[in-house]
Amino acid sequence: MRLFIKGLAADFEKETGDKAVVFLPGWTGTRYSPQRAFVLACGYAKKKGLSTMRFDFSGRGDSEGNTIDTTIDIMIDNAADIIEWLVAEQGIKQIHLIGLCSGGNIALGVAGMASCAKYIEKITCWSLLPFMEDKEKAKGQGTNRFKRFKELLVKLFSKEGFSKIIHREANIKSALQNVAKDKEGDKNEKRRKTSVRKILNDVSRHYTGDVHLIFGTKDPESAGSELFYREWFDRNRKGYKITKIKGAPHNFYTAHWTEELIEKTLGEE
């Protein structure tokens, strides 16, 4: 079902139970996600009898709003509006949030809200990065672009990489764009990515569910993330699980990695 909720374009599939999976795109992403992973994951979840919701944040995809006006706090509020609608209008009582990159930060942000946390049963974060305000604390965060480009060339010209190109399983254009861009953006974008909330403090106070972190072993963007969050979860005595997908980059570009990602995310539902 295609609909708009407070100006947010959304695709909602209602099943008979009271559990739903909500997908949260990355910073500039849409409700489809790279490799259409969210769309494929919705199909997987539907077979398990779970309702699903994919939506575009304000200023993204088909939703209303100006791209450059969107901040991480607006995105958190968007996710809270979606949860409120699912609970009030659709009778949903348990929610599994799945976020890609910044979408994982949004998931934690909304889990830090007392009004939403009680409905969130589980959070799964794909390629989660530290919050902008915590980047300095994350040891080894980031890898320079030259090194990333060199790693990409080695990967593309390996036997496995060449085979994926021949069989059209590799998204070369997206991979090159991913290497070339400045990951943090300019000064204004960094400001928009910085929350006025104390998100991790709020998560510690309000969220009692588990968090599943999934990383690709060939993701230079999330260097330092695993250690940062492992230390935080241990220190705050929060339940968590870390899974690594061998050889996968930040956006899990090939069909094989996408399938493995979905299975590890929803296989136990």
Secondary structure as GFF3:
##gff-version 3
##sequence-region A 1 269
A	DSSP	beta_strand	2	5	.	.	.	ID=ss1
A	DSSP	beta_strand	8	13	.	.	.	ID=ss2
A	DSSP	beta_strand	19	24	.	.	.	ID=ss3
A	DSSP	three_ten_helix	34	36	.	.	.	ID=ss4
A	DSSP	alpha_helix	37	47	.	.	.	ID=ss5
A	DSSP	beta_strand	51	55	.	.	.	ID=ss6
A	DSSP	three_ten_helix	67	69	.	.	.	ID=ss7
A	DSSP	alpha_helix	72	90	.	.	.	ID=ss8
A	DSSP	beta_strand	94	100	.	.	.	ID=ss9
A	DSSP	alpha_helix	102	111	.	.	.	ID=ss10
A	DSSP	alpha_helix	114	117	.	.	.	ID=ss11
A	DSSP	beta_strand	120	126	.	.	.	ID=ss12
A	DSSP	three_ten_helix	132	137	.	.	.	ID=ss13
A	DSSP	alpha_helix	145	156	.	.	.	ID=ss14
A	DSSP	alpha_helix	159	166	.	.	.	ID=ss15
A	DSSP	alpha_helix	172	180	.	.	.	ID=ss16
A	DSSP	alpha_helix	187	192	.	.	.	ID=ss17
A	DSSP	alpha_helix	199	206	.	.	.	ID=ss18
A	DSSP	beta_strand	210	216	.	.	.	ID=ss19
A	DSSP	three_ten_helix	220	222	.	.	.	ID=ss20
A	DSSP	alpha_helix	225	235	.	.	.	ID=ss21
A	DSSP	beta_strand	240	245	.	.	.	ID=ss22
A	DSSP	alpha_helix	255	266	.	.	.	ID=ss23
###
